[in-house]
Amino acid sequence: MNAAPTPPIDLSAPRRLHVVGVGGPGMSAIAIVLAEMGHEVTGSDIRERSVLDRVRAAGVDVHVGHLRDLVHDRDAITWSTAIPERNIERDEADKVGVLSMHRSGMLAAICARAKSLAVAGTHGKTSTTSMLMLILAEAGLKPSFVIGGDVTDMGTGAQWTGGEWLVVEADESDGTHLQLPLYGTILTNVEVDHLEHYGSFEAIVDGFDRYLAQVNGPRVLCIDDPTTALLADRHECITYGTDPAADFRAVDVAAGEGSFKFDVEHRGRRLGSVSLPLRGVHNVRNATAALAMAVTIGVPFEVAAAALAKFGGVARRFDVRGVDGGATLVDDYAHLPSEISAVLAAARQSGDGWQRVVAVFQPNRFNRIVNMWPDYHSAFVDADVVVLTEIYASGTAPIPGVTGKLLVNAVLDAHPRQRVVWMPKRSDLVQFLAHELGEGDVCISMGCGDIAALPDEVQALRTELRAERRLRTT
């Protein structure tokens, strides 16, 4: 058994800390937790954004813009992979001798202050982490948490309670998961992603193999995923899923009206039933994972099931943004082929009675799409209409010949009869959807770029068009 690296800073005593890029994904959560732990926290970001109001409310002194002076009286600064080495605050910290660390080091230091349970995997992390946290809260364990998305039931993605347990999302994109000192972990799945960091799928698997070797407590792995099933064979693990060999198995799974009901068996013994107010069999697996970990650490099944029955979801996970003229508009973070496939299958099998599924996908990052575009060929089989947009850069440099049209070709080569619409310009995309969507349709816009604003844009244009029609008829 290997041990995780020792955190670079001890947070048991009050510290003066600075968070560079405090409005970024994950960094705002770290800043909030540090402030709630009692540390003096400052932060900086290149622009004002809505999340900074929540960061300030937690007691973080936020400065818009980067300044060298901001790091001078700090014990340490922390930054994410998105912050370049040439950043003036990172440079100044190095010059004046202030401890400067990647966000993985600060998150590791936070994890060291509690009995930490992590959720890792290529996808499903945020939902599963949120479910586990709410189960522990229902059990009266007052867990702290650091999650990559806002939990609807809590209105935030981070909180420090001072309780015994911490629930954390373990991000593999930059190797953060390998730095965390953990009591236990869930591993949801292992698929191709972040090749710019790992270089190959074999390296991704090796990273998760080393990650599991560092965890001394319960390791809960999905047996339905072929790679995690292989990893489970290498380590002493508890398995979950729908496969008959799972230690915790979801059985009698039934969908209806946007929810799922299923029973859970533990090594052949029926524990009871779960009513989950979410769509998609993938969420049944996520719920079973959270339940398996909770029961393993001593939470009664009935308490876990009660918490799952009240789960309100996570921001940007099948987020119904409105119903306009009988058309339902949904936003989702899905951006990998298996995630897209799971979301569309969830819509098709949800029991909501939707007549057509319209899928809109915005590919993300040139360096992801150059490696993965062929893998999207069958991601949209449950959609009646597929609308594909241009790639959202997310800070990556364009690559000659790499455009969203590659995905159009991949889908049509595999499914030549599928209706695929190429809409590289946002204005054309909004116009098309405003006119295309009708009663009984569900339109699911997916991706991790600015596609999140699309449902509002479509609804706004449809409102304008109705107003124009009324004027013409009066």
Helices and strands as residue ranges (DSSP letters): E 16-20, H 27-36, E 40-45, H 51-57, E 61-64, G 68-71, E 76-79, H 88-96, E 99-102, H 103-111, E 115-120, H 125-138, E 144-151, E 156-159, E 165-169, G 176-179, E 184-187, H 195-198, H 201-213, E 219-222, H 226-234, E 238-241, E 248-256, E 259-266, E 269-276, H 281-296, H 301-309, E 319-324, E 327-332, H 337-348, E 356-361, H 366-372, G 373-376, E 385-388, H 405-414, E 419-422, H 426-436, E 441-446, G 450-453, H 454-472
